Amino acid sequence: MRGGGRDGAPGGRESGARRPGRAGRPRATVAPGGTTRTLPHERALVRVLPPLLLVAGICFDMLTPPEFSASPLFAAAPLITAPFFRLRTTVATAAVSCAAVLALRLNQQGNRADVQVITEFLTMLTVGVLAVVINRVVRRGDARLASARSIAEAAQRAVLPQPDPRIGGLDIAARYEAAEADAFIGGDLYAVQDTPHGVRLVVGDVRGKGMGAVAAVAVVIGAFREAAEQEATLEAVAQRLERALAREGTRRDGLDAFEGFTTAVLVEIPRGDEGTVRIINRGHPEPLLLRPDGRLCVLAPTEPALPLGMGELGTWPDRADQSPFPPGSTLLLYTDGLSEARDEDGEFYVPATRLGGRIFPGPAGPDALLATLVDEVRRHTGGGATDDLAMLAVRRPVTVGD
């Protein structure tokens, strides 16, 4: 067991000052989870546009000679209504358009239904039927999307359940932000387990995208939960994960069978120990320790190690670094979706720089910390994040006598 610090600070590099970060200009309004939110003025425009088109068409036909026709305006009204409103609103708009065209043309032709009047009416009737069909297709698509979202949410809760806010006497908060709109899970992972050996945690990032990455996430988390309970040391837990990924690799074809890997940080906060944390870093971004006075410590590994799943390239054993974790401090684990987030000028978001000197006190501190990071990353990237983001924050509360 060796000290995990460097640059003269036990357990890591300390950063006491905060360099002002550069935030990119927001390009869009983004809802939690990365989806684009419709702005209020856009919603208002969609609501008033169909009646405005109908009124404009009526005025145009009444104020211009018979040679001019407002049929395009009448046709546009139900087509715009179809994807945004209910069926009855679409039918009503189509009916008003047909009635307006028929009434205006009959009035101009002296109540004679000639070929032109019949043609324009049949055209509007066809457009109205088409609008109804579009409305039904859009509604069915919305229903399928809602079903897919509910399935994705269920899968997320099964694979990445939200941890309890209090585990093993520690305050816990977790956050997963998918880069792709309407996506819920991907290749990032986290897990917290209260074991006989202490509270053990893992945050990782599986190589690749899609269902293959999700399957690997399930393998890693399943192996971690089992090993965290059974293995006496954190090093043995890391080796169990290595073997689990090796077995998974033999079942995968193509490039993933040879190059699949997972960067990960494994953490153990020993039971009954009021001041230390043990960390194994397998090629993952370095955890940050936020002290109660605002000082920030980067918990860099003593020796770099290969990601999980690449054990065949090196035979050296895992060795956990031990660092101070005093009461009131918060440990932040995250994936590269945080540290590699860029603004429109290509500048990275640097969490160690942004968080230095800031304090997030109390039991709600971990959750407030993660919420702040999510908001700042959205502003920094303008809502254009290109990678998933998983974060886990653990705070050791201050007890009586500390």
ChimeraX attribute file (.defattr): number of C-alpha atoms within 10 A of each C-alpha:
attribute: neighborCount
match mode: 1-to-1
recipient: residues
	/A:1	8
	/A:2	13
	/A:3	17
	/A:4	25
	/A:5	22
	/A:6	16
	/A:7	9
	/A:8	9
	/A:9	15
	/A:10	16
	/A:11	27
	/A:12	25
	/A:13	20
	/A:14	23
	/A:15	18
	/A:16	19
	/A:17	16
	/A:18	16
	/A:19	14
	/A:20	8
	/A:21	15
	/A:22	14
	/A:23	18
	/A:24	20
	/A:25	14
	/A:26	16
	/A:27	13
	/A:28	16
	/A:29	15
	/A:30	20
	/A:31	13
	/A:32	13
	/A:33	18
	/A:34	21
	/A:35	17
	/A:36	14
	/A:37	11
	/A:38	12
	/A:39	11
	/A:40	8
	/A:41	9
	/A:42	9
	/A:43	11
	/A:44	10
	/A:45	11
	/A:46	14
	/A:47	15
	/A:48	11
	/A:49	15
	/A:50	22
	/A:51	18
	/A:52	14
	/A:53	21
	/A:54	24
	/A:55	14
	/A:56	15
	/A:57	24
	/A:58	20
	/A:59	12
	/A:60	16
	/A:61	20
	/A:62	16
	/A:63	10
	/A:64	11
	/A:65	10
	/A:66	13
	/A:67	7
	/A:68	10
	/A:69	19
	/A:70	19
	/A:71	21
	/A:72	11
	/A:73	19
	/A:74	28
	/A:75	26
	/A:76	20
	/A:77	25
	/A:78	33
	/A:79	22
	/A:80	19
	/A:81	27
	/A:82	27
	/A:83	18
	/A:84	16
	/A:85	15
	/A:86	14
	/A:87	19
	/A:88	12
	/A:89	16
	/A:90	27
	/A:91	19
	/A:92	14
	/A:93	25
	/A:94	29
	/A:95	16
	/A:96	18
	/A:97	29
	/A:98	23
	/A:99	15
	/A:100	21
	/A:101	26
	/A:102	20
	/A:103	15
	/A:104	19
	/A:105	24
	/A:106	16
	/A:107	14
	/A:108	16
	/A:109	14
	/A:110	8
	/A:111	13
	/A:112	11
	/A:113	14
	/A:114	11
	/A:115	9
	/A:116	11
	/A:117	20
	/A:118	15
	/A:119	12
	/A:120	17
	/A:121	21
	/A:122	14
	/A:123	15
	/A:124	26
	/A:125	18
	/A:126	15
	/A:127	21
	/A:128	28
	/A:129	17
	/A:130	16
	/A:131	26
	/A:132	24
	/A:133	15
	/A:134	19
	/A:135	26
	/A:136	16
	/A:137	14
	/A:138	15
	/A:139	18
	/A:140	12
	/A:141	12
	/A:142	12
	/A:143	12
	/A:144	12
	/A:145	13
	/A:146	12
	/A:147	12
	/A:148	14
	/A:149	15
	/A:150	13
	/A:151	13
	/A:152	16
	/A:153	16
	/A:154	14
	/A:155	15
	/A:156	18
	/A:157	13
	/A:158	11
	/A:159	20
	/A:160	22
	/A:161	14
	/A:162	17
	/A:163	16
	/A:164	11
	/A:165	16
	/A:166	13
	/A:167	14
	/A:168	16
	/A:169	13
	/A:170	16
	/A:171	21
	/A:172	25
	/A:173	25
	/A:174	25
	/A:175	20
	/A:176	24
	/A:177	22
	/A:178	24
	/A:179	21
	/A:180	17
	/A:181	14
	/A:182	15
	/A:183	18
	/A:184	23
	/A:185	26
	/A:186	28
	/A:187	25
	/A:188	31
	/A:189	29
	/A:190	29
	/A:191	22
	/A:192	25
	/A:193	19
	/A:194	18
	/A:195	19
	/A:196	14
	/A:197	18
	/A:198	18
	/A:199	21
	/A:200	26
	/A:201	22
	/A:202	26
	/A:203	25
	/A:204	31
	/A:205	29
	/A:206	24
	/A:207	17
	/A:208	17
	/A:209	12
	/A:210	10
	/A:211	12
	/A:212	17
	/A:213	22
	/A:214	21
	/A:215	15
	/A:216	26
	/A:217	26
	/A:218	17
	/A:219	17
	/A:220	26
	/A:221	21
	/A:222	15
	/A:223	19
	/A:224	24
	/A:225	19
	/A:226	14
	/A:227	20
	/A:228	27
	/A:229	17
	/A:230	14
	/A:231	17
	/A:232	13
	/A:233	13
	/A:234	22
	/A:235	16
	/A:236	17
	/A:237	23
	/A:238	28
	/A:239	18
	/A:240	20
	/A:241	22
	/A:242	22
	/A:243	15
	/A:244	19
	/A:245	24
	/A:246	20
	/A:247	13
	/A:248	18
	/A:249	20
	/A:250	11
	/A:251	10
	/A:252	13
	/A:253	9
	/A:254	9
	/A:255	9
	/A:256	17
	/A:257	14
	/A:258	14
	/A:259	12
	/A:260	23
	/A:261	24
	/A:262	28
	/A:263	23
	/A:264	29
	/A:265	26
	/A:266	24
	/A:267	25
	/A:268	25
	/A:269	24
	/A:270	18
	/A:271	14
	/A:272	8
	/A:273	10
	/A:274	17
	/A:275	14
	/A:276	15
	/A:277	22
	/A:278	23
	/A:279	25
	/A:280	27
	/A:281	31
	/A:282	23
	/A:283	18
	/A:284	25
	/A:285	23
	/A:286	22
	/A:287	25
	/A:288	24
	/A:289	30
	/A:290	28
	/A:291	24
	/A:292	18
	/A:293	14
	/A:294	19
	/A:295	19
	/A:296	28
	/A:297	23
	/A:298	22
	/A:299	28
	/A:300	22
	/A:301	26
	/A:302	19
	/A:303	10
	/A:304	12
	/A:305	20
	/A:306	18
	/A:307	21
	/A:308	28
	/A:309	25
	/A:310	20
	/A:311	18
	/A:312	9
	/A:313	8
	/A:314	9
	/A:315	8
	/A:316	8
	/A:317	12
	/A:318	17
	/A:319	20
	/A:320	24
	/A:321	22
	/A:322	24
	/A:323	22
	/A:324	19
	/A:325	22
	/A:326	19
	/A:327	17
	/A:328	20
	/A:329	26
	/A:330	28
	/A:331	22
	/A:332	23
	/A:333	26
	/A:334	31
	/A:335	27
	/A:336	19
	/A:337	22
	/A:338	23
	/A:339	17
	/A:340	20
	/A:341	22
	/A:342	23
	/A:343	23
	/A:344	15
	/A:345	9
	/A:346	11
	/A:347	16
	/A:348	18
	/A:349	23
	/A:350	16
	/A:351	18
	/A:352	24
	/A:353	16
	/A:354	17
	/A:355	23
	/A:356	22
	/A:357	19
	/A:358	18
	/A:359	18
	/A:360	22
	/A:361	17
	/A:362	14
	/A:363	19
	/A:364	14
	/A:365	21
	/A:366	24
	/A:367	20
	/A:368	16
	/A:369	20
	/A:370	21
	/A:371	14
	/A:372	13
	/A:373	18
	/A:374	20
	/A:375	13
	/A:376	19
	/A:377	27
	/A:378	26
	/A:379	21
	/A:380	24
	/A:381	24
	/A:382	20
	/A:383	23
	/A:384	21
	/A:385	22
	/A:386	14
	/A:387	19
	/A:388	26
	/A:389	26
	/A:390	26
	/A:391	24
	/A:392	27
	/A:393	23
	/A:394	25
	/A:395	29
	/A:396	22
	/A:397	19
	/A:398	15
	/A:399	9
	/A:400	5
	/A:401	4
	/A:402	9
